[in-house]
Structure formats: structure tokens, C-alpha cells
Amino acid sequence: MATFDVLVIGSGPGGYVAAIRAQQLGLKAACIEKEKIGGVCLNWGCIPSKALLKSAEHQLFLTNETAAFGLAADNARYDFAAVVKRSRRVADQSERGVKFLFQKYGVTSISGTATLEGPGKVRVTTKDGEEVHEAKHIVIATGARARTFPGIVPDGEKILTYREAITGTTQAKSAIVLGSGAIGLEFAYFWNAFGTDVTVVEGANRLCPLEDADVSAELAKAYKKLGIKTEIGTFCKSVTRDGDGVLVTMQDGRELRAEVCLVAVGIAPNTENLGLEKVGIALEKGFIKHDSSYRTSAAGFYAIGDVCGPPALAHTAYAEAHTCIDRIAGKHAPDVDYGNMPAATYCQPQIASVGLTEEAAKAKGLDYLVGSYPFSANGKARGTAHTEGFVKVLVGKKYGEILGAHIIGHDASELLATFVMARAAEMTAEGFLHTVFAHPTMGEAMYEAVAVALGKSAHI
């Protein structure tokens, strides 16, 4: 038995940051992980998927865009298995990076499956047996997994979740993607770039339904141009094996067939078999209930990251880890501002947003101005042939605050931080226009969108 100040269960973005932060603040910390250090994000999600998407972007450039630049790539070839293997190397490097940080800061890494035994106690089942560890503060950061429904049960071979899809080295000739959130859209883009016939099925009335409606419409045009088919406003009833492929039956009775089907219809929290009921930790809609300091209903137990519920984002878990541990250590830490939480989808054109959509602003009865600026009017975008998309901002009429910002375009995720920081600093739209942006840059489109909202743009 070992005793710690902080014991973290799960080593995803929330878990490993919590353990490292605890050590930085002088708290003796350990992190328990039953699989790979870094969790889903580093091993089967955020990081390896970006490696795949970059390969897809290069492939589309070689096949569709070289002539426009006066270049030729007539003999260009690709090795799908090598593309995936590169992404695995990137993931492995990320895992090694976190292991190095554990060693650097003195975090004790424990490999095994954790079960809560009672106040301050965690039982860990390892390959060598069982051991019990104690800690004054226990942080649950066990994350989430792909959500399934009756009639839609992944088998790991033809009916896939992101975990099988991201590691598969055999390219499918056709694929049906259920769901048009970030995971669904990113895999649709990746597979399509290498010639897979892709159909995206979305039950809502538009793609990426959580984003602004104008962004959804722009992405629909881009995906149609890429040859990605969509079934919008229709739900899937069941997915079954069909010979060497899958049969997807829609609620209206229609049938779709493909070689594989990706189930990307949300997440379910990893709360089973943890012993939550033994220590009195309450759930809310299946996720662990907590307060703004991430304290659960059981004294001494905390929860951060995807296991707490949406937004299920790695950077949300980072922020929650810092706030949770700083407060455990008695440090001042502001509440995490979920209203200013950035979101991004990394297909091309990328989608990045923060704050209110226009639909949400109308629902709140807010009086606002809208400014939109197309990348086709941006000099850097024209020079680099990245003219798809636009920047859209909502500005409050009364106070001039930036209510929301929405970007769809090349590497939009890299631009969004400017709006996030402006909102965090409570900068007004007028103040935003007193910032000088380098020319020529894609970032100038953000300036111009705000200028359009205030009727001050000289470039449109």
C-alpha cells in the first residue's frame, strides 16, 4: 500500500495534467491507467487523427490542385497502410512524451484497473495481482467511449467505432458514417481523400448541427464538391453485417450498403465498475455530478473531463484539471468559462467556433449585429488557393461585445484563439478594430468580419 496526496484514475488529457499539476504544487501524486498513457486523445483520437487528416490534405492537393500551381504530380502514389502507420508513430511519440513528463515531475505511474474501495481508498488490479492505495484526494478522469444504440452495435470489423477506424490499415472501398459531429466529419474527409465512396448520415436537418447554420451550409457545399454524399434529416434504424459488408436500414425503410460503417453518434461515460455507488458518487444523465470545483457528492472525490459530460473536448479537460488541482492545493483559480470554450473540427475546410450561434442569440432575444467576411476576398487566401469559407461574428448592439465567432476555412482552428482571447479579455468590437493584423494573413479576415459588423470595412 502506498499513500498519496492526490490519486488520479485515468491518464487522458484531464488525468495526466491533473497528476502533473499536483506534483508541480508540491502534492504527492499518482496516476492509474489500465491501457495506454495519454488516454483516447493521444492514442486513438485527437493526435493520430490529425496525422491522418494531414495526409488526406496532401493527397487531395496532389490529385486536385497541383496544376493550378504550375506543378505536376502525374506519378503520385499513396500507401494507405503507411499513412496509418505514420499516425501510430505520432501517437506513440505523444505517449512517450507524457511518460517523460511523469518522470520529470515525479508522478507515480500505476498500470492497472482501479476500483473505489471506500473513503480515500482505491484498489488496483494489476498483471501481478491486487494492491490498495490511499489518498486524501481522488480524481476520477476515466473519460468516455463511443455511444451505441440498440440495433447499432459495433463488431470491430465492419461496424466500427473511432478506435478501430483510426488504426485500420486496410482501405475500404465504401463507407457509411453515422453522425456528422467532429469524428464523423473528419473520418469522412480522410477516407474520401483516398478514394473511398463515403456517405454521411445525420439525423438533424443539417451537417454539424451544433455549429452556426451558415457554417453548416458552407460545409455541405464543400463536401458535395469533394464527392461526399449526405443523408440529412434521417435516422438510422439498424446496422447489420451483410456478406462482406454492412446493411444500414433507415427509419423510412430505405437500405444503404457499404463495406464498413462508422458509428459516430456521441459518447457514453466510463462510469461502470468503478465502485461509484460504494462511496456514494451521484450521476446525472449518466455522467458524474460535480460542482464548479469538480467535487462529487462524496467527500474527497473529484471528477474531470469527459466522464463529467459535455463539452467532451480535450482542452476542456485540461482546464478542469488545472482548476480542480489548484483548488485542492488551496490556490486561487477562476471557474472554467464554458461559455468561452472553443470548438474545432479538423476536416478541410476546418470549422472553429466560440460563443453563441445566431440561432442561440435569437433564442435569447439578444439584439446583435452580424459581420461576415469571405476568404475569397482575402489576399493571403487567394495566393495560397485557400479561398473556401468565411469568418462570421456576432456583436452585441448595446455594449459591442463579441457574442460569438464562427470560422470555416483552411486551418480555421489556428485562427480562433484570437477571438477566444478577445472574449476572455472582454474586448469590445471597437477595441478589436484597434488591433493591427499583419498583412497578408488569413487572420485579417477576422478583423474584416468585425469591421463589417460595425460598417467599417474598407475591403468589401
Steps between C-alpha positions, in 0.01 A plus 500: 500500500619850411360830620465811280360848529326469163412178320373538143307225320553530125788654306321683219537877456321569827668225699862548403480879533340463845778269618777722364341817638470339842871419503582855385311631803685274742234231532608137475306362205440171322312423180328166435451391136372164374599551135740748338623816667332800339157342468282521192618845392867418460460141386175461304357849460620860479866443417514202259190626319679827419784299348249316280327823400828661397572206272151540355558870438827425318331228294222734387759760406689249286187375327300821462712811537854465366418626150367828639845562651685416179608166642458141384460184703409254226664204668385573854416189701393430853539215748193496724660270756804729520271799556343327800834373629635856503205606715579218741859621528370847582271353767781294648725806515226688687465218753875498555483876554252466786703218655803730491302776671389258772865418564603865484247611762506186711150368428462135602355308204293193590388255230176325583122522541373715786200441728391732779516313830375768737595847625858569395563148366543360150558134414711442189500170313834460324654219297667383820198509729322761708619794706324771697613863503384787716464872429329796658382615158391258224435641153293295256600569139392180328368669185242361262454260211296485181126495560291216359128437457283188480534371145827690450768297675862520378677170434848645442524358149233648277300708750764729645558759768776759478743260669485240225473763225809689610725193509371308198766464230270357231314756293128441450352561154184646655396627841189628673561746784225537761516848650643830382675618812875549499586128491259418218596797285872445546491133403274579204758751376793265560351197327365703210844650431634153425211400275257331738135552402361674811144571610432702817169440679379775734169499686489878541398724212858601416861393531688594819173604666668653807673760283353817352256428217703702248806290581300181450384619159854588396634161608220324312614676181862404564416135563281483191793636298722227646247236399393409854134400497267598783170376641365788709197510729471122511584251772653156484288215641754219494838390370565133423767292330419433136739254342836677473347833595224667698132573451375827648122515530349846529189582702308563178582146383769589247815290500858615452792263445873548541814310588520657848291720728642745754282567805568859609182598680633633827670368812417303814690563826729236647329471839435125518684272742671790677322452829330839487197370690725363776623848591178687419594684179185619324440501125301743289383377159765231529789739564663571836331790677739766631526862609713780354803371693436148355410359840257210475226412746753293697755687712856470373396389150517719190419451132632674188489456123261303280370292792334824621309557177513747212683678360709187441817679394862440597562867573193506724658220702830692514322805643300294749816323619676828574205647688433181695859448613573866570199513732600175669837666565332810641590720205268756346357382170207649310211282391543346156311721253298253295338785312838583352605144420637468145394217271664375183450239229813423303381401154583748224350751495533496877227622732579700813260686727451659838201659669146528370370390164251730332223252585598512869520879500147522356372250757640724776327801350828688457537803277812450294692591187642247254824533310616244243810512285585240232851361466461551124547873572818438701831547319688225687216256438504573128877465481493164674182378325313463828200714414224276632298622795465814707521660843173594668462698822206603714535832684264620772336828396482655847850436633694393191611170652594207274216256562628227272753429227479234230769414249495251216811490287850367471657446844214689665592344834829694500315831460232454764721567804501872415123516554519281812758732657308811396186366670696393810641853525149644448624692198232688311467490124635856487800392704552205267529741207779687679712185467731499197514170313803412286444518126458277314360241739187288519446659841409830334165340416418509872568875513290554189205298630486719811539808281209385283282463811577863594473629144870588486653253252697654214547167324150382417 
